Structure formats: C-alpha cells, structure tokens
Amino acid sequence: MEELCSQLHIDDEELKHKIWTCFEYSITHGLDNDGEHIMKDRHVDQLIMSSVYIICKVANSPQYEKT
C-alpha cells in the first residue's frame, strides 16, 4: 500500500491511515448482502485499490482523479 500511495503521490499520513483502516475493516468485517465474505473470488489488490479510491473520493482529495 505504501508503494501505491507513493506512486499516486499521496503523502498525507492521515489520509494513508484512513485508507489502511478502510482496507483493514473490509478484510475483517466484509460481508456482502448474501452473507459471503467480499474476498471470495477476489484478489487483495482489488480491495487495496478500492480503499484508496473510496477514501480519496470522500476526502475530496485531488489524488482520486489519478486512480
């Protein structure tokens, strides 16, 4: 995740922490509407990229346009 943030020029430590928290929450509590874990048939990089996008978009960070 650190490398991805670096490549996207995300330098804000608070933003990185929020991205990590979102990712961590999705891994530990991620159930879809059918009660299946969201990791089923997915790669972990998909969750990381989604977490980066979601947090940057919610924070109105200009980096979300680069993702």
N, C-alpha and C positions, 0 to 999 in steps of 0.2 A: 504494500500500500504506500509505503514511503516513496518508493521509486515512481509509482504512478502519480502521486501528488507532485513530486519533483518535476516530472515530465509535463504536467499540466500547469506548472508554476503556481501551485497552491502552497503558499509559505505561511499562512496564518495557522499558528499552532492550535488555537481554539477550534478553528474550522476542521483541522485534521482530527482533533479529538472527537468532535461531533460525528465525523464520517466513521471513525472507528467504532464509536458507540452504536451507531445505526447498524453497521455491519455485524457487530457482536450480538446485538439484540435480534437481528434477523436469523442468525445462526442458532441462538439458544431458544428463541420463542417463535420461530417462523412456521406457523401452520396456516395452510390455505383454508378456504371455505369448506373443503371436504374433509378436513382434519388431517391431511397429509402434510409432511414437512416440505417446505419450499425448496429444500436442497435435492429432493428426489428428481433424478434425471437432469441435474444442473451441475455446472462447474462453479467452483468457489469464486473464480474471477468474475463471473456474471453478477454475483452478489456484491463484490467489491466495487465494480464499475457502477452498479445501480445505486449503491450507497453514496458514492462520490457525486453522482448526478443529482440525486434527491436532496442532499444537504446543500450543495452549491445552489441549486434552484430555489430552495426555501430561504436560504440566506441572502438571496439576490446577489450572489457573487458573480462577477463577470467571467469567472472560470467555467461556469456551467455551459456557456456558449461554445467552449472549446471541446466539450466532451461529446 
